[in-house]
Amino acid sequence: MTTAVNAAPTALLRFATAGSVDDGKSTLVGRLLHDSKSVLADQMEAVERASAGRGQEGPDLALLTDGLRAEREQGITIDVAYRYFATPRRRFILADTPGHVQYTRNMVTGASTAELTVILVDARNGVVEQTRRHAAIAALLRVPHVVLAVNKMDLVGYRESVFAAIAAEFTAYALELGVPEVTAIPISALAGDNVVEPSATMDWYAGPTVLEHLETVPAGHDPRPCPARLPVQYVIRPQSAEHPDYRGYAGQIAAGTFRVGEAVTVLPSGCATRIAGIDLLGEPVEAAQAPLSVTLLLQDDLDVSRGDLIVPSGDAPASTRDIEATVCHVADAPLTVGHRVLLKHGTRTVKAIVQDIPSRLALDDLSLHPHPGQLAANDIGRVQIRTAAPLPLDSYADSRRTGAFILIDPSDGTTLTAGMAGESFAPAAFADAAPGHGHRHV
C-alpha cells in the first residue's frame, strides 16, 4: 500500500541575523537562547565565568554566540555561528552573521539558505550604511521575510516616535529593493524587552515579540511556486536476489513535487519517461515534495548518472553553456576575466571560464562600476560565464535552490564565488551599466 507525502516539514525555520557593529546582535541572539531556555547549564556557567573575568557584574549573553577566541577578545562577531534550538512550537537553525563590511561574504553565506533575516539597528543611530547594505543583500538573496529589530530602545527612553521613524525609513528602502515583507519590532536585547517576553515599558507596541514572530511566520517552504527538480545524487542498483531489476535514482528534491505516473525528462540528455515509483525511507509513496530525500524509479531504462537533473517534461529549464549571473566573491584572491574555474550546480560539476565581468555593485549606495575587470573579496557583481557542457539552470528569482551555483578553484578545491543565475534584484540598473555610463543608481 502506498501513501502520500505532500508536505515538507514545517516545524523548522532557518533564519539569519545581521547588523552593524555594536548594534547588539550577539546580545539579541544570546537573549533569545537564554530566555527560550535553550542554553545548557554548563554553557551558562562558562559565560558567567568569562564575564566575571572581564570585570562584568552580570553574564554577557553575547558570549553564547561569539565562540571564537578572537571574537571574544575584540567583542565582535567574525565568523558565521550556527546555533540549533527549539521551542514547543518550532525548531530553529540560526546563522549569526558578522556586521563588519569586510565580512560581507559571511552574511551572504549565512543568509543564502535563510527563510527569514533579522536585521538589527541601534535606535540611537537609526538606518546607517551597513543597514542598507544588509537590506540589499537580503533582497539580492530573495529572503522571503525580513525582521527589522530596532534595538537599544531603553537608551532612547522607549519612545514610540523614534521607533516609528526608523521603521518607516527602513521599510520604504527595503520595499524599493523588492523585499516582499518587513516586520518591525522595537526591542532591548540587554533588558529583554520584546525578545521573548512582551515589554512592560512599551505598551504602545501591540505586535509580536521576536520569538513569537519566529514561531508563527510561514516556514519550511519557499512561497514562490517552482517546478519540481531532483538533482541525482546516487544511482541505486542492489542487483540482489530480492531486487534483481531495481534501479533507482536517489537525491534530495530541490523544489516542487513529484508524483507517480508523472511525465519527466532527464537533463542534460533530454530523454523522456514517466515516474514508475517513489521510495521514501524504504517505503513506496504516491507523491513527495521538497526538501525530502527520495528515490525515483523510472518506467524506461535510461542512462542516468550522478549530476543529472530530473524535471517535469512540461516545465524543464533550458540548458545553456552561457550563464549570466550575479555573484558574491568570497575568496581572498580576486576573480578576473579569463579565470578558469569549476562550476558546481546541484550535483553536477563542469569546467568553465569567466568571459566578462560587466559590473560591480557598491552596496553602500547601490551604484554600479562598469567593467571593473575583477572582483575582490566581498565584492558583488555581474559575471558572464561559459561552461564546457550545457547546464539546466533555473533563474534564481524562480528557485533559490536550482538557480544557485558556486565557482571552485580547480587547483585546490577552494570555493571562489557564490552565484545566482539570471537577473539580480535590480535588473534595470545592471542593464544600464554599459561602458561610459559611469555610476548608475537604483
C-alpha positions in Angstrom: 0.0 0.0 0.0 1.3 3.4 -0.9 0.9 6.6 1.0 1.1 10.3 0.0 3.7 12.6 1.5 2.5 16.0 0.4 4.0 18.4 2.9 7.6 19.3 3.7 8.3 19.6 7.5 7.0 23.0 8.6 8.4 22.8 12.1 11.9 24.0 11.1 12.8 27.7 10.4 16.2 28.7 9.1 16.9 32.3 9.8 19.9 34.6 9.9 20.8 37.7 11.9 22.7 40.8 10.6 23.5 44.2 12.0 26.2 46.9 12.2 29.0 46.6 14.7 27.8 47.2 18.3 24.1 47.1 17.4 23.8 44.3 20.0 23.2 41.4 17.6 25.1 38.8 19.6 23.3 40.0 22.7 20.0 39.6 21.0 20.8 36.0 19.9 22.1 35.3 23.4 18.9 36.7 25.0 16.8 34.6 22.5 18.7 31.4 23.5 18.7 32.2 27.2 15.1 33.3 27.6 13.7 30.5 25.5 15.6 28.1 27.9 17.8 26.8 25.1 21.1 27.1 27.0 22.6 24.3 28.9 23.7 24.8 32.5 27.4 24.3 31.8 27.2 26.7 28.9 25.7 29.4 31.1 28.3 28.7 33.8 31.1 29.2 31.2 29.6 32.5 30.1 29.3 33.7 33.7 33.0 32.8 34.4 34.1 34.6 31.2 32.0 37.6 32.0 33.4 37.8 35.6 36.9 37.5 34.2 36.2 40.6 32.1 35.0 42.5 35.1 31.3 42.5 34.2 28.8 42.3 37.0 26.3 40.1 35.2 26.6 37.4 32.4 27.3 38.8 28.9 24.8 36.9 26.8 26.7 37.8 23.7 29.3 35.2 24.7 26.8 32.5 24.0 27.4 33.1 20.2 30.8 34.7 19.9 32.6 31.4 20.1 36.0 32.2 18.6 38.6 33.5 21.0 39.4 36.4 18.7 35.7 37.3 18.7 35.6 37.4 22.5 38.8 39.4 22.8 37.6 42.0 20.3 34.0 41.9 21.3 32.9 41.4 17.7 31.5 38.6 15.5 33.9 37.4 12.8 32.6 34.1 11.5 29.1 32.7 10.9 28.0 31.0 14.1 25.3 28.4 13.6 23.0 27.6 16.5 20.3 25.0 16.8 17.5 25.4 19.3 13.8 24.6 19.7 10.7 25.7 21.4 7.5 23.7 21.8 6.2 25.3 18.6 9.1 25.1 16.2 12.7 24.1 15.6 15.3 26.7 14.5 18.6 26.8 12.7 20.2 30.2 13.3 23.0 31.7 11.4 24.6 34.6 13.4 26.5 36.6 10.8 29.2 39.3 11.2 28.4 43.0 10.9 31.7 44.3 9.6 31.9 45.5 6.0 34.9 43.2 5.4 32.8 40.2 6.4 30.0 40.8 3.8 30.7 37.4 2.3 29.9 35.8 5.6 26.4 37.3 5.6 25.9 36.1 2.1 26.8 32.6 3.3 24.6 32.7 6.3 21.6 34.2 4.6 21.8 32.1 1.4 19.6 29.4 2.8 17.6 31.5 5.3 13.8 31.9 5.1 14.0 35.0 7.3 16.6 37.6 8.2 16.7 39.6 11.4 18.4 43.0 10.7 19.3 45.0 13.8 19.7 48.7 14.1 20.7 50.8 17.1 17.8 53.1 18.0 20.2 55.9 18.7 21.8 55.7 15.2 18.8 54.6 13.0 19.3 53.3 9.5 23.0 53.5 8.6 25.1 52.5 5.6 25.6 48.9 6.8 21.8 48.6 7.4 21.2 49.5 3.8 23.9 47.0 2.8 22.2 44.2 4.7 18.8 45.0 3.3 20.3 44.9 -0.2 21.8 41.5 0.4 18.5 40.2 1.8 16.8 41.4 -1.4 19.5 40.0 -3.6 19.3 36.6 -2.0 15.5 36.7 -2.2 15.0 36.1 1.5 11.1 35.8 1.9 10.8 37.5 5.3 12.8 40.4 6.9 12.5 41.5 10.5 13.8 44.9 11.5 14.7 44.8 15.2 15.2 48.3 16.5 17.5 47.6 19.4 18.5 49.6 22.5 15.1 51.2 22.9 16.0 51.6 26.6 18.7 54.1 25.6 16.1 56.4 23.8 13.6 56.3 26.6 11.4 53.7 24.8 10.0 56.5 22.7 7.5 55.3 20.0 8.4 58.2 17.7 12.0 57.1 17.4 10.9 53.6 16.5 8.3 54.7 14.1 10.7 56.9 12.1 13.3 54.2 11.8 10.7 51.6 10.8 9.3 53.9 8.2 12.7 54.7 6.6 13.9 51.1 6.5 10.6 49.7 5.2 10.5 52.2 2.4 14.1 51.4 1.4 13.6 47.6 1.6 10.4 47.5 -0.3 12.0 49.6 -3.1 14.7 46.9 -3.3 12.0 44.2 -3.7 12.0 42.7 -0.2 8.5 41.1 -0.1 7.8 41.5 3.7 9.2 43.7 6.5 8.1 43.3 10.2 9.5 46.0 12.5 9.8 45.2 16.3 11.1 47.6 19.0 13.4 45.7 21.4 16.0 46.0 24.1 18.2 42.8 23.9 20.1 43.8 27.1 16.9 44.2 29.1 14.9 41.5 27.3 12.1 43.8 26.0 10.1 42.2 23.2 12.7 39.5 22.6 10.9 36.5 24.2 8.7 38.3 26.6 6.5 41.4 25.8 7.8 44.7 27.1 6.1 46.3 30.1 7.6 49.6 29.1 6.4 49.8 25.5 2.7 49.3 25.9 2.3 51.4 22.7 3.5 48.4 20.7 0.9 45.7 20.1 2.8 43.4 17.7 4.6 40.1 18.4 7.9 39.6 20.2 10.8 38.4 18.1 10.3 34.8 19.2 6.5 35.0 18.7 7.1 36.1 15.1 9.8 33.4 14.5 7.4 30.8 15.8 4.4 31.9 13.6 6.0 33.1 10.3 5.3 30.7 7.4 8.3 28.4 7.2 9.5 25.2 5.6 8.8 26.3 2.0 9.5 29.0 -0.5 6.4 31.0 -1.1 7.2 31.2 -4.8 5.9 28.1 -6.5 8.6 26.3 -8.5 8.5 23.3 -10.8 9.9 20.0 -9.4 13.6 19.4 -9.5 15.6 16.4 -8.4 19.4 16.5 -8.8 20.6 12.9 -9.0 23.0 12.2 -6.1 23.3 8.4 -6.5 22.2 5.5 -8.7 20.9 2.6 -6.6 21.3 -0.9 -8.1 21.3 -3.6 -5.4 21.4 -6.5 -8.0 20.3 -8.8 -5.2 18.1 -11.9 -5.3 15.4 -9.8 -3.7 15.7 -6.9 -6.0 17.3 -8.2 -9.3 16.0 -5.4 -11.5 15.8 -2.5 -9.1 17.3 0.7 -10.5 16.5 3.9 -8.5 17.8 7.5 -8.7 18.3 9.0 -5.3 18.6 12.6 -4.2 17.1 15.4 -2.3 14.1 17.1 -4.0 15.4 20.7 -4.6 12.0 22.2 -5.4 8.4 21.3 -6.2 6.5 18.0 -6.0 6.9 14.7 -7.9 4.1 12.2 -8.4 3.9 8.6 -9.5 2.9 8.5 -13.2 4.1 12.0 -14.0 6.0 12.5 -17.3 9.6 13.6 -16.6 12.7 14.5 -18.5 16.3 13.7 -17.6 18.7 16.6 -18.3 21.0 17.3 -20.0 20.3 14.3 -22.2 16.7 15.3 -22.8 15.4 11.7 -22.5 11.7 11.5 -21.5 9.9 8.9 -19.4 7.5 8.6 -16.5 7.8 8.0 -12.8 7.1 4.4 -12.0 7.5 4.7 -8.3 8.8 6.9 -5.4 10.5 5.4 -2.4 10.8 7.3 0.8 12.7 5.7 3.7 12.3 2.3 2.0 8.5 2.7 1.6 6.6 3.5 -1.6 4.7 6.8 -1.7 2.4 8.4 -4.3 4.0 11.8 -4.1 6.8 13.7 -2.4 8.0 17.3 -2.3 11.0 19.4 -1.4 13.1 19.1 0.7 12.5 15.3 1.1 15.2 12.8 0.1 13.7 10.2 -2.1 14.5 7.5 -4.7 12.7 7.8 -8.1 12.0 4.7 -10.2 11.5 5.4 -13.9 9.5 3.4 -16.4 12.3 3.2 -19.0 15.9 2.1 -18.7 17.7 5.3 -19.3 21.4 6.3 -19.0 21.0 8.4 -15.8 24.0 9.2 -13.6 25.1 11.5 -10.7 24.8 15.1 -11.8 21.8 14.7 -14.0 18.6 16.6 -13.2 15.1 15.0 -13.3 12.3 17.5 -14.1 8.7 17.6 -15.2 8.6 17.2 -19.0 6.2 20.1 -19.4 8.4 22.5 -17.3 12.0 21.8 -18.0 14.6 24.6 -17.7 16.6 25.5 -20.8 20.1 24.0 -20.9 22.9 26.5 -21.8 26.6 26.9 -21.8 26.4 30.7 -21.5 25.4 31.9 -18.0 24.9 35.4 -16.8 24.6 35.8 -13.1 25.0 38.0 -10.0 27.8 36.7 -7.8 29.4 37.4 -4.4 33.2 36.7 -4.5 34.2 35.0 -1.2 37.9 34.1 -1.8 40.8 36.4 -0.8 42.3 36.2 -4.3 40.4 38.2 -6.9 38.1 36.7 -9.6 39.3 38.0 -13.0 38.2 37.9 -16.6 39.7 34.8 -18.2 39.7 32.9 -14.9 39.4 29.2 -15.4 37.1 27.6 -12.8 34.9 24.7 -11.9 31.2 25.4 -11.7 29.1 23.3 -9.3 25.4 23.3 -9.9 23.4 20.9 -7.7 25.2 17.6 -8.0 26.9 18.4 -11.3 30.4 20.0 -11.7 31.7 21.2 -15.1 34.7 23.2 -16.3 34.1 26.9 -17.0 35.7 30.2 -17.8 34.9 33.8 -16.7 34.3 35.6 -20.0 33.4 39.0 -18.7 32.6 41.0 -15.5 30.1 43.6 -16.8 29.7 45.5 -13.5 30.5 45.6 -9.8 27.8 46.7 -7.3 28.6 49.1 -4.4 26.2 48.1 -1.7 26.6 51.2 0.3 24.8 53.4 -2.3 23.8 50.8 -4.9 25.9 52.4 -7.5 27.4 50.4 -10.4 31.0 50.4 -11.5 31.1 49.1 -15.1 33.6 46.5 -16.3 35.9 46.5 -13.2 38.0 43.7 -14.7 38.0 41.8 -11.4 36.0 41.2 -8.2 37.8 41.3 -4.9 36.8 39.5 -1.7 33.3 40.6 -0.6 32.5 42.2 -4.0 29.2 41.6 -5.6 28.8 42.0 -9.3 27.6 40.6 -12.6 29.6 37.9 -14.5 29.3 36.1 -17.8 30.5 32.5 -17.7 30.9 29.9 -20.4 30.8 26.3 -19.4 32.3 23.2 -21.1 29.0 21.4 -21.1 25.4 22.6 -21.0 23.7 23.2 -17.7 20.0 23.3 -16.9 19.8 26.3 -14.7 16.6 28.0 -13.4 16.6 31.7 -12.7 17.5 32.4 -9.0 14.4 34.6 -8.9 12.3 31.5 -9.6 14.2 29.0 -7.4 16.8 29.7 -4.8 18.0 26.1 -4.9 18.3 25.3 -8.6 19.2 28.9 -9.6 22.3 28.9 -7.4 25.8 27.7 -8.1 29.4 28.1 -6.8 32.7 28.6 -8.6 35.6 26.5 -7.4 39.3 26.8 -7.8 40.3 23.7 -9.9 43.8 23.6 -8.4 42.8 23.1 -4.7 39.0 22.9 -4.5 38.6 26.3 -2.7 35.2 28.0 -3.1 35.8 31.2 -5.0 32.3 32.7 -5.7 28.7 32.2 -4.9 26.4 32.7 -7.9 22.8 33.5 -8.6 21.7 32.8 -12.2 19.6 35.3 -14.1 18.6 38.9 -13.1 19.6 40.4 -9.8 17.2 42.4 -7.6 17.9 45.5 -9.8 18.0 44.2 -13.4 17.3 47.6 -14.9 20.3 49.1 -13.2 22.6 46.4 -14.3 21.3 46.5 -17.8 22.3 50.2 -18.0 25.8 49.6 -16.7 27.4 49.9 -20.1 30.9 51.3 -20.8 30.9 55.1 -20.5 27.7 55.2 -18.4 29.6 55.6 -15.2 27.7 55.1 -11.9 24.0 54.2 -12.1 21.8 54.5 -9.0 18.8 52.3 -8.4 
